[in-house]
Amino acid sequence: MDKKDKNNKDNIWLIRTYSGHSSAKESNKLYRTNLKKGQTGLSVAFDLPTQTGYDSDHILAQGEVGKVGVPICHIGDMLELFKDIPIGKMNTSMTINATAAWLLSLYIAAAEKRGYKRKDLQGTTQNDVIKEYLSRGTYIFPPKESMKLTSDIISLISPSLSCFL
């Protein structure tokens, strides 16, 4: 989507498929295939270890890495995930809660490393830590600290990522 198209009322639909699997490299192939077929945005599905803050090589991550989403442990993974994808022109959704602050930071760092400015980025993070307590049990921090992280993300994106909520 070109910058001039962001506010075009004729372009009201954003088509994203919630996807990610096995590795950043394999997920990147899937994303690029979907984009060639007309998908207009990305919706990243992260694996359970990533959602709960474990690196892929952690003992508690065994058997879950890449199983139902893409594992992201560091900037290299994030760069691989979005390799050859113009993320400054993309609307990217990251369905992530407890580790949203870290993954959004990696996304921003990957974009900046590729020459994009923060103002070029658009998309969403789910960033709903209360849901993790009430329905999934995949929380990392106590409620008060989780709410602080949520508000910190909003404070971060408000001035520099106005199209990323």
C-alpha positions in Angstrom: 0.0 0.0 0.0 1.5 3.4 -1.0 1.5 6.2 1.5 -1.0 8.1 -0.7 -3.4 5.2 -0.4 -3.5 5.2 3.4 -6.4 7.6 3.5 -8.1 6.6 0.3 -11.7 5.7 1.1 -11.8 3.3 -1.8 -9.2 1.2 -0.1 -11.1 0.3 3.0 -10.3 -3.5 3.1 -7.1 -4.9 4.4 -6.5 -8.5 3.7 -4.3 -10.3 6.2 -3.9 -14.0 6.9 -3.0 -15.0 10.5 0.0 -17.1 9.8 3.5 -18.2 10.9 5.1 -21.6 11.3 8.2 -23.6 11.9 10.9 -20.8 11.3 11.3 -17.2 10.3 12.6 -18.3 7.0 9.7 -20.6 6.2 7.2 -18.1 7.4 8.8 -15.4 5.2 8.3 -17.7 2.2 4.6 -18.1 3.1 4.2 -14.3 3.6 5.8 -13.5 0.3 3.6 -16.1 -1.5 0.5 -14.7 0.1 1.4 -11.1 -0.8 2.0 -12.2 -4.5 -1.5 -13.6 -4.4 -3.1 -10.4 -3.3 -2.9 -10.3 0.4 -2.5 -6.6 1.4 -1.1 -6.9 5.0 0.5 -9.4 7.4 -0.7 -11.0 10.6 2.1 -12.7 12.4 1.3 -15.8 14.5 4.0 -16.4 17.1 4.7 -19.8 18.6 4.0 -20.5 22.3 7.6 -20.1 23.5 7.8 -16.6 21.8 4.4 -15.7 23.4 5.6 -16.6 26.8 9.0 -15.1 26.6 11.2 -18.2 26.1 14.0 -18.5 23.6 13.7 -21.5 21.3 16.7 -23.2 23.0 15.2 -23.0 26.5 14.3 -26.3 28.1 10.7 -25.3 28.7 10.3 -24.5 24.9 11.1 -28.1 23.9 8.4 -29.6 21.7 6.7 -26.2 21.1 9.1 -24.3 18.9 7.5 -23.4 15.6 4.6 -25.7 16.3 1.7 -23.3 16.0 3.5 -20.1 15.0 6.8 -18.6 14.2 9.6 -18.5 16.8 11.3 -15.1 17.2 14.2 -14.9 19.6 16.3 -12.0 18.4 16.8 -9.3 15.8 18.2 -11.8 13.3 14.9 -13.8 13.4 12.9 -10.6 12.9 15.0 -9.6 9.9 14.6 -13.0 8.4 10.9 -13.0 9.0 10.5 -9.8 7.0 13.3 -10.3 4.4 12.4 -8.9 1.0 9.0 -7.6 2.3 8.5 -3.8 2.2 7.4 -3.4 5.8 7.4 0.3 5.5 4.5 -0.1 3.1 2.8 -2.9 4.9 0.2 -3.1 7.6 1.4 -5.7 10.1 -0.6 -7.2 12.9 1.3 -8.9 15.7 -1.0 -11.1 17.7 1.0 -11.0 20.8 0.3 -10.0 24.4 2.8 -10.7 27.2 5.9 -10.1 25.0 4.4 -7.4 22.8 6.9 -4.7 24.0 9.9 -6.9 23.0 8.5 -8.0 19.7 7.3 -4.5 18.7 10.8 -3.3 19.6 12.4 -6.0 17.4 10.0 -5.0 14.6 11.0 -1.4 14.9 14.7 -2.2 15.0 14.4 -4.5 12.0 12.6 -1.8 10.0 15.1 0.9 11.0 18.0 -1.5 10.1 16.4 -1.7 6.7 16.2 2.0 6.3 12.6 2.6 7.2 11.6 5.4 9.7 9.2 4.8 12.5 6.6 7.0 10.9 6.6 4.6 7.9 5.3 1.7 10.0 1.6 0.8 10.5 -0.2 -2.1 12.1 -1.3 -3.4 15.5 -0.2 -5.4 18.4 -2.9 -7.2 20.3 -1.3 -6.1 23.6 -4.1 -7.4 25.8 -2.4 -8.8 28.9 -5.7 -9.1 30.8 -6.9 -11.7 28.3 -3.9 -13.7 29.2 -5.0 -13.9 32.8 -8.6 -14.5 32.1 -8.6 -17.0 29.3 -5.2 -18.4 28.4 -2.9 -18.5 31.4 0.1 -17.4 29.3 0.9 -14.3 31.3 4.5 -13.5 32.3 4.2 -10.7 34.8 1.7 -9.9 37.6 -1.3 -7.7 36.5 0.0 -4.4 37.8 3.3 -4.8 35.9 1.5 -6.1 32.8 -0.7 -3.0 32.7 2.4 -0.8 33.0 4.0 -2.5 30.0 0.7 -2.0 28.1 0.7 1.7 28.9 4.4 1.9 28.1 3.8 0.6 24.6 1.0 3.1 24.0 3.4 5.9 25.3 6.1 4.7 22.9 3.9 4.5 19.8 1.8 7.6 20.3 4.3 10.2 19.1 6.3 8.2 16.6 4.2 5.4 15.3 0.8 7.1 14.9 -0.4 4.4 12.5 0.6 1.5 14.8 -1.8 0.8 17.6 
